[in-house]
Amino acid sequence: MSASDKIKNESQDLKGKTEEAVGHLTNDQDKVAEGKADQAAADAKKAGENVKDAGENVKDAFRR
């Protein structure tokens, strides 16, 4: 995972956490849901990148 991808994913996760917190404070369930959706999307991207990195590691191991 490149550094820029990590930053983007963490930014989306933080945005989601912020939206969720604001939603709880203002009793806005739509904002809470948006925040949770952003967090889930960031988690999915992180998981995809981790799988990609693991595949690269396996490929590198067989090259040796």
N, C-alpha and C positions, 0 to 999 in steps of 0.2 A: 504494500500500500504506500503510495507516495505521500509525502508530507502535506501536499496541498489537499489530497483526498481526506487525510486525517483531520485537517483543519476544517474542511467543509462539513464533514460528518459531525465533528464535535460542535461546530457552530449550529447545525440544524438541531442537534440534541439539546443544546443549551436554549435555543429559541423555543423548542417544545416545552422544556421544563418551565421556562418563564411564562409562556402562554398558559400552561396548566395552572401555575401558581396564581396568576392574575385571574384566571377563571374561577378558582376557588375563592379568592378574596372578594370578587364581585358577584359571586353566585351565578356565573354565566357558564352553563353546562356546555354550550357550543364551543366556547373558548377552551374549556377543559378538554373536550374531545379533539379539537384541533391540535392542542399541545401534545396529547397522547399519540395522535397520528404522526406528528413530526418526529417524536421520539422513536416510534416504531419504524418509521422509514429510515431514520439514521441507523438504528440497530440492524436493520436488514442490509443496508449498504455495508456496514462494518463486517457483518457475517460473510457477505459475498466477497469482500476484499480479503478476509482471512482465508477463505477457501481458495481463492486465487493465489494468495501467497503460499499456502500449503502445497498447492500443485506445483508451483515454481520450485519450492524446496525439494520436492520429490524428484522432479525433473533434473535438478542440479545434482542430487545424490546419485542418480544413475549415470551421469556424465563422468563421474570420477572413477 
